[in-house]
Amino acid sequence: MTTYPNIQAFILGGGKSLRLNRDKAFLRHRGRYFIDIIIESCASRFRSVHLVGKRYEHPKLSGCMDDEIQGVGPLGGILTALHATDVELNFFVGVDYPLIDEGIVSMLADEAIKQHERGMRGLIPVMPDGPHPLFAFYAKSCTSAVLSCIDKKSLRVQCISAHSPVHYLDVTTIENGPDFSALQRNFVNINHIHDLKNIDK
């Protein structure tokens, strides 16, 4: 099993889930909470796993932290994590990606390391439905970029790439990568009740 002792994982769990009107972390897929699925998947790959924006107990969770700045969406969680991390490269995932695939995470980690060695400070995977900036890698050196976005009230996560070099990776073009159906499944993001029903089919 591939592990990455120099990468920490941060699960972003502070969203309000307005469209679902319930806490996504405690939605279930095949009888398991989303949060448990994601913690265990990340723990199998990375040195440590932390939860940002929520309090929860799990044996494979290294700690929980509250957003330093409230009301700025996921950027608040990313900023908190980048201030807390003691490594340069970090994996971030939203709590609403319950079909996370450990092999695809490893593939992205390998690509993120390569791009970081080339001077990139982050890696955002891109699928046909667009970029997935909350299933991505950001370096600690992106901290000033995140602060710039918050200061300018530009709160979309992709704002980071306007202030720091971030590589956008079309994951469908990776040589010898997983097939398209596996990629599609991995990047399913649960925002509506019909998304939840679809993943259980």
RAJOQUI-V111448 format. One record per backbone hydrogen bond with DSSP energy under -1.0 kcal/mol. NH is the residue of the N-H (numbers start at 1). CO is the residue of the C=O. Records with the same first field share a line. If there is no record, write none. Layout:
NH = CO + CO
This chain:
4 = 45
7 = 4
8 = 89
9 = 48
10 = 91
11 = 50
12 = 93
13 = 52
21 = 17
26 = 23
27 = 24
29 = 32
32 = 29
34 = 27
35 = 25
37 = 33
38 = 34
39 = 35
40 = 36
41 = 37
42 = 38
43 = 39
44 = 40
45 = 42
46 = 42
47 = 4 + 7
50 = 9
51 = 63
52 = 11
53 = 65
61 = 58
62 = 49
65 = 51
76 = 73
78 = 74
79 = 75
80 = 76
81 = 77
82 = 78
83 = 79
84 = 80
85 = 81
90 = 138
91 = 8
92 = 136
93 = 10
94 = 134
95 = 12
100 = 97
105 = 101
106 = 102
107 = 103
108 = 104
109 = 105
110 = 106
111 = 107
112 = 108
113 = 109
114 = 110
115 = 111
116 = 112
117 = 113
119 = 116
120 = 115
121 = 165
123 = 137
124 = 167
126 = 169
127 = 130
130 = 127
132 = 125
135 = 132
136 = 92
137 = 123
138 = 90
139 = 121
140 = 88
142 = 139
143 = 140
146 = 142
147 = 143
148 = 144
149 = 145
150 = 146
151 = 147
152 = 148
153 = 150
154 = 149
159 = 156
160 = 157
161 = 158
162 = 159
163 = 160
164 = 160
167 = 122
169 = 124
171 = 126 + 169
173 = 170
177 = 174
183 = 179
184 = 180
185 = 181
186 = 182
187 = 183
188 = 185
190 = 96
196 = 192
197 = 193
198 = 194
199 = 195
201 = 198
